[in-house]
């Protein structure tokens, strides 16, 4: 084995050779400063209830981040003072238990610790033979087990489910038209591709069709029932009509947790149709797929195990720090056919750093990738799926509790069934402007952060429960805020 015995020339401390390093000149001082910041962040999380859910960035803060490009160094302590003054107070608010406007995870201190390790190692997880890829493959195996996928599945960490859904559309397109489509584009097909999803599907599905070059006009939005779930008969009829018109159906996207109401499409029935029609069956599980971790909820996802691919977000119900989107693909070879590149600088070897038959860069468009797998692995390892699953089920219990409380007061009315963790409601006798102002006023008060959505042509207050810190007492406080707001305006 080769061994380097040649003595390396010493670099004298303080010489001009060391002046180009960006490391601290005093490690002990850096250690003390960094530990102080860590303490501050831990305190920030520990005492999150003592602060407003959200507050608008101050004018001084906006001015601070409008300064010109800095040319000279500053003391790290001074920079961190800016972090404490101008960043910590003005975050999104999703750590707070009364943040409920959007499906944002709250993170955990475990995930924060993982980010420290990940940043310190600074791995590029696009390829090469190192432990980062092993950790990512561990998550692939875990999620294959959880979702009922067989061996041979592949997976990939991405920014979020919007990207995962786009990759799934790209894989489905490649499988429908063959690998030549990667070079020739859609002109290699003698028929137009068409895909199907529900009218309640997330807008990123239409965007994925646009980005893939197929176009969102070729996405059929299938009608839903009163609970917001895709109608299988309408899906079958639309596919038949498109075939009669000479089009090429290639993909159906089911939703496990719609963005408006949390509805779950009838996945088993959609899987059967996809099998009969020879369509790629993809599930957008950004909101609901991790319900498989919950003993009480996983049966609602029956049929997801028959899908060809699933998009999900660990940074939602999984409470992994942003960002940690994920795509799981049943046929790992299909994923590789869609993305692998033969570039010379990506050649493989049977040993050394270039070892390995399949790298993450073969499974998606990114060559430079962070170590997202570590914070996911540490979260699952430390907490376990049983504990995470109970937390997920609890957020659904909170949603049902809010719905029941609202039903008791004639002022309020539910606007949609509570399928999972999302509650949509209105205030009787008011118009859309009142609903919009209620949401905005409560957000700006710092007491809570709901949002609104449009259902059946009218605005509704929307509350999504994702935060593992939220309690029944928090829901009671939110209801009291609502009652006081409405009463103060004479409704």
CORRAGI-V277583 format. One record per backbone hydrogen bond with DSSP energy under -1.0 kcal/mol. NH is the residue of the N-H (numbers start at 1). CO is the residue of the C=O. If there is no record, write none. Layout:
NH;CO  NH;CO
This chain:
15;12  18;15  21;18  30;26  31;27  32;28  33;29  34;30  35;31  36;32  37;33  38;34  39;35  40;36  41;37  42;38  43;39  44;40  45;41  46;42  47;43  48;45  50;47  51;48  53;446  62;58  63;59  64;60  65;61  66;63  79;75  80;76  81;77  82;78  83;79  84;80  85;81  86;82  87;83  88;83  90;87  96;93  99;96  100;449  101;449  104;102  105;315  112;108  113;109  114;110  115;111  116;112  117;113  118;114  119;115  120;116  121;117  122;118  125;369  129;353  130;128  133;130  135;131  136;132  137;133  138;134  139;135  140;136  141;137  142;138  143;139  144;140  145;141  146;142  147;143  149;144  154;329  156;327  158;325  164;160  165;161  166;162  167;163  168;164  169;165  170;166  171;167  172;168  173;169  174;170  175;171  176;172  177;173  178;174  181;178  182;179  183;180  184;180  185;181  188;185  189;186  194;248  195;218  196;251  197;220  199;222  201;198  205;202  207;203  208;204  209;205  210;206  211;207  212;208  213;210  214;209  215;209  218;215  219;216  220;195  222;197  225;229  228;225  231;223  235;231  236;232  237;233  238;234  239;235  240;236  241;237  242;238  243;239  244;240  245;241  246;243  247;242  248;192  250;194  252;280  253;196  254;282  256;284  257;263  258;263  262;258  265;255  267;265  270;266  271;267  272;268  273;269  274;270  275;271  276;272  277;273  279;274  280;250  282;252  283;309  284;254  285;283  285;311  288;256  289;285  291;288  292;289  293;290  294;291  298;294  300;297  301;298  302;299  304;301  306;303  307;304  308;281  309;281  310;328  311;283  312;326  314;324  316;313  319;316  320;314  325;158  326;312  327;156  328;310  329;154  330;308  332;152  332;330  335;331  336;332  337;333  338;334  340;336  346;343  347;344  349;354  355;352  361;126  362;359  363;360  372;370  374;371  376;372  377;373  378;374  379;375  380;376  381;377  382;378  383;379  384;380  388;384  389;385  390;386  391;387  392;388  393;389  394;390  395;391  396;392  397;393  398;394  399;395  400;396  401;397  402;398  403;399  404;400  405;401  406;402  407;403  409;406  412;409  413;426  415;424  423;463  425;461  426;413  428;411  430;427  435;431  436;432  437;433  438;434  439;435  440;436  441;437  442;438  443;439  444;440  445;441  446;443  449;98  451;462  453;460  455;458  458;455  460;453  461;425  462;451  463;423  464;100  465;421  470;467  475;471  476;472  477;473  478;474  479;475  480;476  481;477  482;478  483;479  484;480  485;481  486;482  487;483  488;484  490;487  491;486
